[in-house]
């Protein structure tokens, strides 16, 4: 008879702890690991082709000629193209990153500027959860290093040596077919080193392959 209260207490305690465990399982945060991608996930490849306009100026990559007006090269207002290929992945519907290669070239009269660079590409869709067109509206940046030369007009080449590369832009991907998206983008580019500076604006067409969902 003295064991009955103890048994009841044990059963009651077990019920309470079981209920508490069930409630904690229902309300516990899983860190977002069970979040299901709706727009983009997995492997991503981006290809960009565009028109560019800007100006580049610089000197030969020789200390004795640096800053000497006799050796300065300037494209003036020049026009040309820009292209980019990168490979990466989508961490979430609203964050994509990758590594790639960039090429650009511009010309004015007989003077040309051409360069290439390796870049790190990062892209965010900050208004994704507002739905509609915002799911495909992005802000992105390209960061890297490369080289550029200014040639032509029977003058010594200007050489930027190892240049830092920075680009910021906005894109929109309204067209979707299978796992591809397509749309326009605009981007501002700034290349710089001790011997050369280049600034340009690109109007681009982007084709992106998205592995999932």
Phi, psi and omega in degrees: 000326182287345181276343184298313177300322180295319179296317178298320180295318180295318178297318179296317179297319179297320179296317181295314181293324178294318178295318179296320180294320179296318180294320180293327179292326181287329188255352183294140178279131183265011179076008180083008184290335180268007179293132183261127180293138179252335188234318184208139177195167175074207185290138181226138174231132180237134176235128181232133174231137183199174175260145182224148175220139181177206184213140175230143178215147181182188184229164170302151182278060179224129185302322183293336183259352182293125179084358179276117182304334181294338183250000183288136177243141181215128180284341192066199178290109185241157181227149181185223184219168177216141177218155185208138175228128181218155180232136181191216183205160177259115177288321178214181175300335188242012179215122182229146178216162178185174176239144183197195186229140183233139174227142180212153178203142179219154181216142174221118187054240182261007183253130183235146172236130180218141181205166177215158184203155168265138187226156167253123184252129176228137186221135181233149176242080192294339181251023186306316186283002171277348175078184178061221182295338182293339179294340184241016179257122188232158168241137185217163178220149176234129183227131181185203182212147180192201181219157181210148175228149173248123186229171173102175176064026175055040177232160180302143180292143168267136185232121181281352184062217176276115185250146171278144184232131181220131178220141176227138182203181177224141181225161179219133185238074185281340184259130181228132174213125188051241181255018181251147170235152183217142178178179183270164175205156171233145183210141174258134181242141174224119175246140180204151172204186180293333186251352184206152175222138176222133175232135180206164175235132180246139171251117196235156169247131186242134172239123185233131173262128181238121185297326182213171004279000000 
